[in-house]
Amino acid sequence: MDSVPELSAAAHRAYVPWRELIVSRASACMPDAPGAVHQAIASAYQTATLTALAESELKVSEGAQRASVEVALSWLDPNRLSSSSDC
């Protein structure tokens, strides 16, 4: 992410609503976990997304970039975080 200044600069503002949603979801799925864990999960999603975008910047099509992000995020599937069917 740091290698692409535009992504780095915009990341904080653009991702605030998304991060808040992820923190809320993590809180609901893991209510006993400390808030720092919920924030770390949101950070992991954000970093994986931005890293996938940075790595795919040479790919011309938006579809190829989207596919790169989907692959990265599939490894962070919330169902892997909890055995609950609600998460």
Secondary structure, DSSP 8 states (H G I E B T S, - for coil): -TTSHHHHHHHHHHHHHHHHHHHHHHHHH-TTS-HHHHHHHHHHHHHHHHHHHHHTTT--SHHHHHHHHHHHHHTT-GGGT-S-TT-
